[in-house]
């Protein structure tokens, strides 16, 4: 007797239907719908990501091969290719954007703070973007330069659990700095950035708002040294200085506060890394370690591109592309939730691969997650006595 649905159906229970329908109604996602609902679209797109389907034919064919198991997913039959393509092109992608933020808080509730181990109480954030390259002949609306197109995924990553607290999809020619200016960061938090976010006005605003930052010192920056501090031994720290920006442009932009310059020697690259921060009390080695943590956002983008379908797309319209990227972020949250819940010690890539091969098996999700290579527990069958033996016992 089957006591559980498939692993996929148990994952979908993280999306309560009542909350999902509220999001759909808010964006009028099922206006003019005639049978194929937004829930059908969500199931199909999550299947595309988790099963690594490369085309509409693979998505619809893969679901058609599981007809006896679709009822547990909340659908009765697999969609047609034309139906799914039309829904991706016309259903508002904002439905899945709102669904991403609704699911994010549930996943963060079980993360248990499995992030960085640096010893301070400040909230550590990383801000960066990643370009998703597109073929210009197929996506002419996403022109980036003369030879290729693309869109850009902007992300603000929280290092407490390595989950994004903010995400935005724009055209690739969108300047990163414009997105950074839109953000309002909590007071006392530390944001780590690369040199693409050089803006003296933004730095000055963060200093006034109590937001701490660590980033690379741009070349040819004019500054005045106010104080030289002793450097710790055997830590590859070459300089630790209190400075102020001396250029007229920086002072006009409002960045007149005292800043910190830390020079770090990178032996593997044989070069000097110059960092600038407005945190004046941390040790120089801590400032260097904070900037090293920025690599985690690069790993997040790498995991997203390697384990989910955001390199090949099921549609060429802007709406279809944005829908696929936001459902990829939803699938990433599902994988992170499984990783947080497991006692097995999964890596994200192994978890995505094993889940892909076992997506439609009937087994308890938590049991599979903690003991994926063990046989499922089988309950002993009930004893059935024959009527003849029962009659002899009465005699």
Secondary structure, 3 states (H helix, E strand, C coil): CCCCCEHHHHHHCCCCHHHHHHHHHHCCCCCCCCCCCHHHHHHHHHHHHHCCCCCHHHHHHHHHCCHHHHHHHCCCCCCCHHHHHHHHHHCCCHHHHHHHHHHHHHHHCCCCCCCCCCCCCCCEEEEEEEEEEECCCCCHHHECCCCCEEEEEEEEEECCCCEEEEEEEEECCCCHHHHHHHCCCCCCCEEECCHHHCCHHHHHHHHHHCCEEEEECCCCCCEEEEEECCCCCCCCEEEEEEEEECCHHHHHCCCCCCEEEEEEEECCCCEEEEEEECCCCCCHHHHHHHHHCCHHHHHHHHHHHHHCCCCCCCCCCHHHHHHHHHHHHHHHHHHHHHHHHCCCCCCHHHHHHHHHHCCCCECCHHHHHHCCCCCCCCCCCCCCCCHHHHHHHHC
